[in-house]
């Protein structure tokens, strides 16, 4: 019986490759999964869901993918504690449903795991909440003290710009 050459490499290597693919394009990961059983097994491991980065796709872009395979992929990533996924899921929850407490919990979890984006987003959302404006301003002050104000400003500019584009796209569908 003939052995598939793909089986000659350890699964750990295929998982690393699948993580890199997922970090660049979720669609490419799905194509990889469809190619063969070796790829399918490697590309569906918790390692992929935990370590795939999603920075190639802006926060607001996740609002357009409320259903389908990308959303299921995001949900799997959140379940295993993927920080990028938690931030994106929290932002989508806030904009879609206004779930303030749930979102702040998600963002606190991501921030404790080291996500600077989560801290920035928490600060921004707190400043929009009349009861927590002061807390949001205090967080922003910490960013200023640690020299992160420019990064914070760039992040907020990108979020607002992307959200404006997304809202226009959503309104065009109505």
Secondary structure, 3 states (H helix, E strand, C coil): CCCCHHHHCCHHHHHHHHHHHHHHCHHHHHHHHHHCHHHHHHHCCHHHHHHCCCCCCCCHHHHHCCCCHHHHHHHHHHHCCCHHHHHHHHHHHHHHHCCHHHHHHHHHHHHHCCCHHHHHHHHHHHHHCCCCHHHHHHHHHHHHHCCCHHHHHHHHHHHHHHHHHHHHHHHHHC
